Amino acid sequence: MRVVFQSNSWVQFGFVLALLRDAGLGPIELDTHVSAMEGNIGVFPRRIVVADDEERQALRVLREAGEIV
């Protein structure tokens, strides 16, 4: 599994998750429980991971959407 995105912003996180799912990828959310336990004050970013063989496509999708440089 490879981390392709992390953010403290719930809105941006949801958008990226939807982008990856729409592209036919199988993203997995990490750290959602930690974020909830800390009261959503934004100390711990949530992460999105994809399978190793999906990393290249995921990064391309995020680049095209302007979510990563």
C-alpha positions in Angstrom: 0.0 0.0 0.0 1.2 3.5 -0.9 0.1 6.8 0.6 -1.0 9.1 -2.2 -2.7 11.8 -0.2 -3.0 13.3 3.3 -4.9 16.2 4.6 -6.5 17.9 7.6 -9.3 19.2 5.4 -12.4 17.0 5.5 -13.7 18.6 2.3 -10.5 18.1 0.3 -10.1 14.6 1.7 -13.6 13.7 0.5 -13.1 15.2 -2.9 -9.9 13.3 -3.4 -11.5 10.1 -2.2 -14.3 10.5 -4.7 -11.8 11.3 -7.6 -10.0 8.1 -6.9 -13.1 6.0 -6.7 -14.5 7.5 -9.9 -11.3 6.5 -11.6 -12.0 2.9 -10.7 -9.3 2.7 -8.0 -9.7 1.2 -4.5 -8.6 3.9 -2.1 -8.5 3.1 1.6 -8.9 5.7 4.3 -6.4 5.7 7.2 -6.5 7.6 10.5 -10.2 8.4 10.5 -10.6 7.2 14.1 -7.6 9.2 15.3 -9.0 12.3 13.7 -12.4 11.7 15.4 -10.8 11.1 18.8 -8.8 14.3 18.7 -12.0 16.2 18.3 -11.5 17.1 14.6 -9.2 20.0 15.5 -6.8 19.1 12.6 -3.8 17.9 14.5 -3.6 14.5 12.8 -4.0 14.4 9.0 -6.1 11.6 7.5 -4.4 9.6 4.8 -5.5 7.8 1.6 -3.6 4.7 0.4 -3.9 2.6 -2.7 -2.5 -0.7 -3.8 1.1 -0.6 -5.0 0.0 -1.3 -8.6 -2.5 1.6 -8.5 -0.1 4.2 -7.2 0.9 5.6 -10.6 -2.7 5.9 -11.9 -3.8 7.5 -8.6 -1.0 10.1 -8.7 -1.9 10.9 -12.3 -5.6 11.4 -11.4 -4.7 13.7 -8.5 -2.2 15.7 -10.7 -4.8 16.2 -13.4 -7.3 17.4 -10.8 -4.8 19.9 -9.4 -4.7 18.2 -6.0 -0.9 17.5 -6.1 1.9 19.2 -7.9 
